Amino acid sequence: MDARQWAAALASCAVGAALSLSAQTRMLSASDIPRLPSTPPTARIAYGPAPQQFADLRLPSDTSSALAVVVILHGGCWREYADVAYTAPLASVLVREGWATWNVEYRGVHQPGGGWPGTLLDAGAGIDALRKAAADYRLDLARVVAIGHSAGGHLALWAATRARTPASSPLSGSNPLPLLGVVSMAGIADLAAFYEYGQGPCGDGLPRLMGGPPAAHPDRYAAASPSERLPLGVPHVLLWGALDRIVPRDLFAAYEATARKAGDRVESITVDGIGHHEFGSPSGLAYEALVSAINRLLSGVRS
């Protein structure tokens, strides 16, 4: 079975799963997504010594020209709720659009070296490791878009600002790889706005990431929260589920307004009929919105 047949099979299975779940009148859950089919990666490339410091590269069937790359950052409240298995189905099907996918794992707050600043440094280093992959595969490093779900949306938005991080910051990295744009899928765009609310769906994930509340660590929040890093300096698309109660859009209205006022090109799109985890399924309206957003960012076209 070639890559295109795999993609068709994956899409068919995902549609069936989504229809079955719809028939049961419930939203997809975090445990549903890793059970969707996925293909093995073309290569797994380490970017550090820890077991979690790697990224999975997947390639489309046609590699005759240099490929645009979609970096994928999973969510899971920065902790043990998810890993690259959650984003593997999406990474497997996105290659049928003709893109390479780069599914990044990182240390969460529950793992040695995770939390502040390790989790954020891993996200950045994982993206930068594309240079290592490009030595062996035909990747167009001028056409890299990052997408992230939930906590991964936070990491993707933050990663776009790394070039402006002072050398004295704990989050400073060497020669960050530029991003052409970012798609945040139910992403946590404002850490302070999410702090109290997020302890319902995310438990102590954010407090452990940042070491405490905004009042206790204002410098950390200023360095790590996308809302405090505006303008991001790249176009970005915010996708929201109309039925999402885990990361609801209305928590981040101030972010959207401030981003536009700061001069960023930002779109904010609510997808009807979906909750939080539908963004992990490579089928349906959430997937269509995601692919459309990536295409716009890669082509420089406004919606």
C-alpha positions as CSV (number, residue, x, y, z in Angstrom):
1,M,0.0,0.0,0.0
2,D,1.6,3.3,-1.1
3,A,1.4,6.6,0.8
4,R,-1.7,7.9,-1.0
5,Q,-3.6,4.6,-0.4
6,W,-2.5,4.9,3.3
7,A,-3.8,8.5,3.4
8,A,-7.2,7.4,1.9
9,A,-7.5,4.6,4.3
10,L,-6.7,6.8,7.3
11,A,-9.2,9.4,6.1
12,S,-11.9,6.8,5.7
13,C,-11.3,5.3,9.1
14,A,-11.3,8.7,10.7
15,V,-14.5,9.7,9.0
16,G,-16.1,6.4,10.3
17,A,-14.9,7.1,13.8
18,A,-16.2,10.6,13.7
19,L,-19.6,9.5,12.4
20,S,-19.8,6.8,15.0
21,L,-19.1,9.3,17.7
22,S,-21.5,11.8,16.3
23,A,-24.2,9.1,16.3
24,Q,-23.6,8.7,20.0
25,T,-24.1,12.5,20.4
26,R,-20.8,13.1,22.2
27,M,-17.6,15.0,21.4
28,L,-14.3,13.3,20.8
29,S,-12.2,12.8,24.0
30,A,-8.5,12.9,24.5
31,S,-8.4,9.1,24.5
32,D,-10.2,8.8,21.2
33,I,-7.6,10.5,19.1
34,P,-4.5,8.2,19.6
35,R,-6.8,5.3,18.6
36,L,-7.3,6.7,15.1
37,P,-5.0,5.1,12.5
38,S,-1.6,6.6,11.8
39,T,1.5,5.6,9.7
40,P,5.0,5.0,11.0
41,P,7.3,8.0,10.6
42,T,9.8,8.2,7.8
43,A,12.4,9.0,10.5
44,R,12.6,9.7,14.2
45,I,15.3,12.4,14.9
46,A,16.6,13.2,18.3
47,Y,17.4,16.8,19.2
48,G,18.6,16.1,22.8
49,P,19.6,13.3,25.1
50,A,16.3,13.0,27.0
51,P,13.9,10.2,25.8
52,Q,11.3,12.9,25.0
53,Q,13.6,15.0,22.9
54,F,12.8,13.9,19.4
55,A,10.6,14.6,16.4
56,D,8.9,12.3,13.9
57,L,9.3,13.2,10.2
58,R,6.7,12.0,7.7
59,L,7.0,12.7,4.0
60,P,4.5,12.6,1.1
61,S,4.9,10.2,-1.7
62,D,6.2,12.9,-4.1
63,T,9.6,14.2,-2.8
64,S,10.9,15.4,-6.1
65,S,11.0,19.0,-5.0
66,A,11.8,20.7,-1.7
67,L,8.8,20.3,0.7
68,A,7.1,22.8,2.8
69,V,7.0,21.6,6.4
70,V,4.2,21.6,9.0
71,V,5.6,21.5,12.5
72,I,3.1,19.9,14.9
73,L,3.1,20.5,18.7
74,H,0.7,18.4,20.7
75,G,-1.2,19.6,23.7
76,G,-2.1,17.9,26.9
77,C,-1.8,20.7,29.4
78,W,2.0,20.6,29.2
79,R,1.8,17.3,31.2
80,E,1.2,13.6,30.8
81,Y,-2.2,13.9,29.2
82,A,-0.8,13.6,25.7
83,D,2.3,12.9,23.6
84,V,3.1,12.5,19.9
85,A,0.7,9.6,19.7
86,Y,-2.1,12.2,20.0
87,T,-0.9,14.1,16.9
88,A,0.3,11.1,14.9
89,P,-3.1,10.6,13.0
90,L,-3.0,14.3,12.0
91,A,0.7,14.1,11.0
92,S,0.0,11.0,9.0
93,V,-2.8,12.5,6.9
94,L,-1.5,16.0,6.4
95,V,1.2,14.6,4.1
96,R,-1.4,13.9,1.5
97,E,-1.6,17.7,1.0
98,G,2.0,17.5,-0.3
99,W,3.7,18.7,2.9
100,A,6.3,17.1,5.2
101,T,5.1,16.9,8.8
102,W,7.4,17.2,11.8
103,N,5.7,15.9,15.0
104,V,7.6,17.3,18.0
105,E,7.8,15.6,21.4
106,Y,9.0,17.5,24.4
107,R,9.5,17.2,28.1
108,G,6.3,17.9,30.1
109,V,6.1,19.3,33.6
110,H,5.9,15.8,35.0
111,Q,9.2,14.7,33.5
112,P,12.8,15.4,34.6
113,G,13.9,18.7,33.0
114,G,10.4,19.7,32.1
115,G,8.5,22.7,33.4
116,W,10.2,26.1,33.5
117,P,12.2,26.6,31.3
118,G,12.7,23.1,29.8
119,T,9.4,22.5,28.2
120,L,9.6,25.8,26.2
121,L,13.2,25.3,25.4
122,D,12.4,21.8,24.0
123,A,9.6,23.2,21.8
124,G,12.1,25.6,20.3
125,A,14.9,23.1,20.0
126,G,12.5,20.6,18.4
127,I,11.6,23.1,15.7
128,D,15.3,24.1,15.1
129,A,16.2,20.4,14.6
130,L,14.5,20.6,11.2
131,R,17.9,21.9,10.1
132,K,19.3,18.5,11.0
133,A,16.6,16.7,9.1
134,A,17.1,18.9,6.1
135,A,20.6,17.6,5.7
136,D,19.1,14.2,4.7
137,Y,15.7,15.1,3.3
138,R,14.5,17.7,0.8
139,L,12.8,20.2,3.1
140,D,12.2,23.9,2.3
141,L,13.2,25.6,5.5
142,A,11.9,28.9,4.1
143,R,8.3,27.4,4.1
144,V,7.8,26.2,7.7
145,V,4.4,26.6,9.4
146,A,3.9,25.6,13.0
147,I,0.6,24.3,14.2
148,G,-0.3,23.4,17.8
149,H,-3.3,22.2,19.7
150,S,-4.3,23.5,23.1
151,A,-1.0,23.8,25.2
152,G,0.8,23.0,21.9
153,G,-1.0,26.1,20.5
154,H,0.6,28.1,23.2
155,L,4.0,26.7,22.4
156,A,3.6,27.3,18.6
157,L,2.5,30.9,19.1
158,W,5.4,31.5,21.5
159,A,7.9,29.9,19.2
160,A,7.2,32.5,16.5
161,T,8.7,35.2,18.9
162,R,11.9,33.5,19.8
163,A,14.1,35.7,17.6
164,R,13.2,38.6,19.9
165,T,14.1,36.9,23.1
166,P,17.0,38.6,24.9
167,A,20.2,36.7,25.3
168,S,19.9,37.1,29.1
169,S,16.5,35.3,29.1
170,P,16.3,31.7,30.3
171,L,14.3,31.1,27.1
172,S,17.0,32.3,24.8
173,G,18.0,30.0,22.0
174,S,20.7,30.2,19.3
175,N,19.6,31.1,15.8
176,P,15.9,30.2,16.0
177,L,14.4,28.8,12.8
178,P,12.0,31.4,11.4
179,L,8.4,30.4,11.0
180,L,6.2,31.5,8.0
181,G,3.1,31.5,10.2
182,V,1.3,29.7,13.0
183,V,-2.1,27.9,13.3
184,S,-3.3,27.7,16.9
185,M,-6.0,25.0,17.3
186,A,-7.9,25.9,20.6
187,G,-4.5,27.3,21.7
188,I,-3.8,28.9,25.0
189,A,-2.9,32.3,23.7
190,D,-2.8,34.2,27.1
191,L,-1.4,32.3,30.0
192,A,-2.6,34.8,32.7
193,A,-6.2,34.7,31.3
194,F,-6.1,30.9,31.4
195,Y,-4.5,30.5,34.8
196,E,-7.5,30.3,37.1
197,Y,-9.9,28.7,34.6
198,G,-7.4,26.2,33.4
199,Q,-7.0,24.5,36.8
200,G,-10.4,22.9,36.0
201,P,-9.5,21.1,32.7
202,C,-5.7,21.1,33.2
203,G,-5.2,20.7,36.9
204,D,-1.8,21.9,37.9
205,G,-0.3,21.9,34.4
206,L,0.1,25.7,34.1
207,P,1.2,26.4,37.7
208,R,3.9,23.7,37.3
209,L,5.0,25.1,33.9
210,M,5.4,28.6,35.2
211,G,6.2,27.9,38.8
212,G,3.1,29.7,40.1
213,P,0.6,32.4,39.3
214,P,1.3,35.6,37.2
215,A,1.7,37.8,40.3
216,A,4.5,35.6,41.6
217,H,6.4,35.3,38.3
218,P,5.6,38.4,36.1
219,D,8.9,38.1,34.3
220,R,8.3,34.5,33.3
221,Y,4.8,35.3,32.0
222,A,6.2,38.2,30.0
223,A,8.7,35.9,28.4
224,A,6.4,32.9,27.7
225,S,2.9,34.1,27.2
226,P,2.0,35.0,23.5
227,S,-0.3,37.7,24.7
228,E,2.7,39.5,26.3
229,R,4.9,38.9,23.3
230,L,2.7,40.8,20.8
231,P,3.2,41.5,18.0
232,L,4.2,38.0,17.1
233,G,5.6,39.3,13.8
234,V,4.1,36.5,11.7
235,P,0.6,35.9,10.4
236,H,-1.4,33.5,12.5
237,V,-4.7,31.8,12.5
238,L,-6.7,31.0,15.7
239,L,-9.1,28.1,15.3
240,W,-11.7,27.5,17.9
241,G,-14.4,24.9,18.5
242,A,-17.9,26.4,19.1
243,L,-18.6,23.7,21.7
244,D,-15.2,23.8,23.4
245,R,-15.4,24.2,27.2
246,I,-11.7,23.2,27.8
247,V,-10.2,26.2,26.0
248,P,-13.1,28.4,25.1
249,R,-12.6,31.3,22.7
250,D,-14.2,33.9,25.0
251,L,-11.2,33.7,27.4
252,F,-9.0,35.2,24.7
253,A,-11.0,38.0,23.2
254,A,-8.4,40.5,24.6
255,Y,-5.6,38.6,22.8
256,E,-7.3,38.9,19.5
257,A,-8.0,42.6,19.8
258,T,-4.5,43.4,21.1
259,A,-2.8,41.3,18.3
260,R,-4.7,43.2,15.6
261,K,-4.0,46.6,17.3
262,A,-0.3,45.6,17.5
263,G,-0.2,45.1,13.7
264,D,-0.3,41.4,13.5
265,R,-2.2,39.7,10.7
266,V,-4.4,37.4,12.7
267,E,-7.6,35.5,11.8
268,S,-9.9,34.0,14.3
269,I,-12.3,31.3,13.1
270,T,-14.9,29.4,15.1
271,V,-15.8,26.0,13.7
272,D,-19.4,25.1,14.4
273,G,-20.4,21.8,15.9
274,I,-17.1,20.8,17.4
275,G,-15.5,20.7,20.8
276,H,-11.8,20.6,21.9
277,H,-10.5,17.3,20.6
278,E,-12.0,17.3,17.2
279,F,-8.9,19.2,16.0
280,G,-7.0,16.0,16.5
281,S,-9.1,14.1,14.0
282,P,-7.9,14.2,10.3
283,S,-11.5,14.5,9.0
284,G,-14.5,16.8,9.2
285,L,-14.9,20.5,9.5
286,A,-11.9,21.0,11.9
287,Y,-9.5,19.3,9.5
288,E,-10.9,21.3,6.6
289,A,-10.4,24.6,8.5
290,L,-6.9,23.6,9.4
291,V,-5.8,22.7,5.9
292,S,-7.3,25.9,4.5
293,A,-5.4,27.9,7.2
294,I,-2.1,26.2,6.4
295,N,-2.6,26.8,2.7
296,R,-3.2,30.5,3.3
297,L,-0.2,30.9,5.4
298,L,2.1,29.1,2.9
299,S,0.8,31.1,0.0
300,G,0.6,34.4,1.9
301,V,-3.1,34.8,1.0
302,R,-5.6,36.4,3.3
303,S,-9.0,34.7,3.9
